[in-house]
């Protein structure tokens, strides 16, 4: 499922696998492998892909408040 999401983000941003790979300093075959779910990117790569493609990842805390990854990165004691 994550592969399909990553592919949709990339396509919506108008990027080829080669272009996205270049921005991430990864081979286009690595991007392809993520999208086909033959390998899994670590969370840092997922965050970078979302940022490059113009998306923001949101989380819900235990009170169901939405928290963005930008807000999480500002907190030092997590």
C-alpha positions, 0 to 999 in steps of 0.5 A: 500500500505504501508503494502505491501512495508514494507512486501517486505522490510522485505522479501528482508532483509530475516527477519521474522516478529518475527525477525523484531519485536524483533529488533523494540521491537514490537510483531510479531503480530504488524508487521503482522498488519502493513503488512495487513494494519489493523494498520498504523505504525508511521513515526518513525517506518517506518524509523526504518524498512527501516534502519533495512532492508537496505533501504533509504527513499528519498524525493523530495524538491520543486526544485525536488532535492532528499533528504535522511532521513539522510540529513533531520535528520541533519537539525535542523530547520524543 
